[in-house]
């Protein structure tokens, strides 16, 4: 498990995750670099909720926790 995933799993994730009690990873995509990952996050962040849900359901229709399967 990557550093960021383990931080979230241990309760040391983002302020958002703490505030809203986020405890499942339902979408993950491997990035070549940190810069690429941040760029993708910034691209997705302004999307409407419906579009984000459609993205999640395109790869994880049952919303299964992917913490142990993500890299």
C-alpha positions in Angstrom: 0.0 0.0 0.0 1.3 3.4 -0.9 2.2 6.0 1.7 -0.9 8.2 1.1 -3.2 5.2 1.3 -1.7 4.1 4.6 -1.9 7.6 6.0 -5.7 7.6 5.2 -6.1 4.1 6.6 -4.5 5.2 9.9 -6.7 8.3 10.1 -4.0 10.8 9.1 -5.6 11.7 5.7 -6.9 15.0 4.5 -8.9 17.5 6.4 -11.8 16.7 4.1 -11.6 13.0 5.0 -11.6 13.8 8.7 -14.4 16.3 8.5 -16.8 14.1 6.5 -15.6 10.8 8.1 -14.5 9.4 4.7 -13.4 5.8 5.4 -13.5 4.0 2.0 -11.5 4.2 -1.1 -13.8 3.7 -4.0 -11.7 5.1 -6.9 -8.0 5.0 -7.6 -5.9 5.4 -10.6 -2.1 4.9 -10.7 -0.1 7.9 -11.8 3.4 8.0 -13.2 4.4 11.0 -11.0 3.1 13.1 -8.2 2.7 16.0 -10.6 0.4 13.9 -12.8 -1.7 12.8 -9.9 -2.2 16.3 -8.6 -3.0 17.5 -12.1 -5.7 14.8 -12.4 -7.1 15.7 -8.9 -7.4 19.3 -10.0 -9.2 18.3 -13.2 -11.8 16.2 -11.3 -12.3 18.5 -8.3 -14.6 21.0 -10.0 -16.8 18.4 -11.6 -20.4 18.1 -10.5 -21.2 15.3 -8.1 -23.1 13.3 -10.8 -20.0 13.2 -13.0 -17.8 12.1 -10.2 -20.3 9.3 -9.3 -20.3 8.2 -13.0 -16.5 8.0 -13.0 -16.5 5.9 -9.8 -19.2 3.6 -11.1 -17.5 3.1 -14.4 -14.7 1.2 -12.6 -16.4 0.2 -9.3 -20.1 -0.1 -9.7 -20.7 -1.6 -6.3 -18.5 1.0 -4.5 -16.3 -1.7 -3.0 -13.5 -0.5 -0.7 -10.4 -0.6 -2.8 -7.9 0.2 0.0 -6.3 -3.3 -0.1 -6.3 -3.6 -3.9 -5.0 -0.1 -4.8 -1.3 0.5 -5.4 
